[in-house]
Amino acid sequence: MFNCWFAPALLVGVTLGLFFDYLPHRPFNERNRWRNARIYPGKTMNWLIMGQNYHLVHHLWPSIPWFHYKPAYEAVKPLLDRKGSPQRLGIYESCDDLLNFLYDVFLGIRSHRRSRSRLRNLARIVPSRWACRQLLHVLHRTAVTPLPRRP
């Protein structure tokens, strides 16, 4: 049924998606270049994901190679502190953060528009009005809505 390459490819794809795309950019609601990615320092994470835990450095200075992210971060940490750049993983800061993380990991579907989500059509087939309202509530809470630009 499955070839022997399928399981390793799936594992690598999920790992790359989680550590190189999802975690560095979450919670996906900032347009400000100092806050649209994050840094979660740590020796273990730095070794495991090849410096992508310092991903904000890549957003701010794209010409810096990945193996220089940590020294660059240490050099500009005071500037990042002044600008309010996120320097933590951000999963366990509140109940909403944890629920959004679990939603993304297990369902992974988000809309960029609250009122025109493609998942709203699911509400039509839900058997009760209460369940329909609950589904729409979840869709509204999980919509990616960027915060307005700060001056």
N, C-alpha and C positions, 0 to 999 in steps of 0.2 A: 504494500500500500504506500508506504513512505520510503523514499530512498534514504540511505544512511547520511546524506548531507543535510536533510531537512531540520533535524533537531539542533545541530550546532548552528546552522544559519539562523534559526529562530532565536536561539539564546543570544547570539551575537547582535542580532537586530534589535532585540528588546533592550539589551544592555547599552548599546550605543544610543538608542533613542532616549532612554532614561537619563543616562549620565552626561551625554553630550548635547542634548536638545532640551529635555524637559526640566531637569533640576536647575541648570544655570539660568533659565529664563523665567521660571515661575515667580509670581502669580500672574504674569502676562497682563498687567494693567497699568504700566507706566510707559510714557513716551519719552520722558526725560532721559537723556543719554547716560546720566550718572546713576540712574535707578532702574534701567530696563534689563539688567542682568544682575547676577549676584556673585558674591565670593563666599565660599565656605571653607576657611582655612583648615588645614590638618595634614600631617605627614602621611597618614595612611591613605586618605582620599587622594592626595597629590600623587602618590605612587600608583594607586589602583587605576585612576582615570587620566593619567598623563597630563596633569596640570589643568584639566578643564574645570576644576573647582575654583580656579582664578579667572573665570570666563569674562568677568567684567573688564579685565585688562585688555582682552581681545576686542571688546566693543569700543573701548576708549582709544586704544592705540593698536590698530590692526596689523601694523608692520612688525610688531614684536613677536618673535617665534614662540611657540608653546613652551619650550623648555626654559624660557626666560620669564614666564609669567610670575613665578613666585618672587624672584628678586625684584622685578618691576613693582609688584604689589607692595613689598616691604618698603620700597623707596617712596611710593606715593600714598601710603596708608594715611598720613595726616590729611592730605588733600581729600581723599575719599571720605574720611570722617567728617570733614567740614561740609562736604556736599551731601551728606546723608545717604551715602551708597550702602545698600544692604550687604552685610558681611557675616551672614549666618545662613544656615540651610533653610530656615523658614517653614519647616513642616510642623513642628511641635509648638509653635508660638501661641496658637489659640485652637479652640475646638474646630472653628471653621477651616483653618489651615489644614488640619489633619483630615477632616471630612473631604475637602476639595482634593487633597492628595490621593486619598483612597478612591474617590470618584474617578479621577484621571487614570489611575493605575488599572482599575477594573473595568471601567466603561470607556473612558478616553474620548468621548465625543462632546465637543463644546461648540457652541454657536457664537458668532460674532455679532449677532443681532438678537435682542430679546424677543421682539414681537414677530420676527420672521424666521425663527429657528426651523430647520428641516425636521427636527424631532417633534414639533408640535402636532404633526399628523398622527403620531402615536396616541395622542389624547382622544382622537375620534374613535379608536377601537377599544378604549378602556371601558369596562362594563358599568362602572358607577360614576356618578358626578363627583363624589368625594375623591375617588382615585384619580379622576381626571384633573381635579384641582391640585392634588398633591404632585402629580407629574408635572404640571405647568409650573408649580412653585419650584420644584427642583431644577427645571430648565431655566427659569429666571435667575435662580441663585447661582447657577454654574455658567451663565453666559459670560463671555469675555468682553468686558466693557472697559476700555481704557479710561483712566482718570483724566480730567481736563488738564491741559498744560499749565504748569506753574510759571509765574513770571520770573 
